[in-house]
Amino acid sequence: MPDLGKYADAVLSAYGVSSLLLLLLVIFTLRKGRAARQALEDVEKRSKTNG
């Protein structure tokens, strides 16, 4: 790792916050995708029973 000098705290905390936000974005996207897939399956089941 390069020597960051007096900016080490700022740089490392920025990396940490960015990593956390990316992780949260991935988790949120996966959860929303799972919910959308389930909703689509529910709609397909209802359309098969009605028609």
C-alpha positions in Angstrom: 0.0 0.0 0.0 1.4 3.4 -0.9 2.3 5.8 1.9 -0.6 8.3 2.1 0.9 10.5 4.7 -1.4 12.9 6.4 -4.3 12.0 4.1 -4.3 8.3 5.1 -7.4 8.6 7.3 -9.4 10.5 4.7 -8.5 8.2 1.9 -9.1 5.0 3.8 -12.3 6.2 5.2 -13.5 7.2 1.7 -12.6 3.7 0.5 -14.5 2.2 3.4 -17.6 4.2 2.9 -17.5 3.6 -0.9 -17.2 -0.2 -0.3 -20.0 -0.2 2.2 -22.3 1.8 -0.2 -21.5 -0.6 -3.1 -22.2 -3.6 -0.9 -25.6 -2.1 0.2 -26.4 -1.3 -3.4 -25.8 -4.9 -4.4 -27.8 -6.3 -1.5 -30.7 -3.9 -2.2 -30.7 -4.8 -5.9 -30.7 -8.5 -5.2 -33.6 -8.2 -2.8 -35.6 -6.1 -5.2 -34.9 -8.5 -8.0 -36.0 -11.4 -5.8 -39.2 -9.6 -4.9 -40.0 -8.7 -8.5 -39.4 -12.3 -9.6 -41.8 -13.5 -6.9 -44.4 -10.9 -7.9 -44.1 -12.0 -11.6 -44.5 -15.7 -10.6 -47.7 -14.7 -8.6 -49.1 -12.9 -11.6 -48.4 -15.8 -13.9 -50.0 -18.3 -11.5 -53.1 -16.1 -11.3 -53.3 -15.7 -15.1 -53.1 -19.5 -15.6 -55.9 -20.2 -13.1 -58.1 -17.5 -14.7 -57.7 -18.4 -18.3 
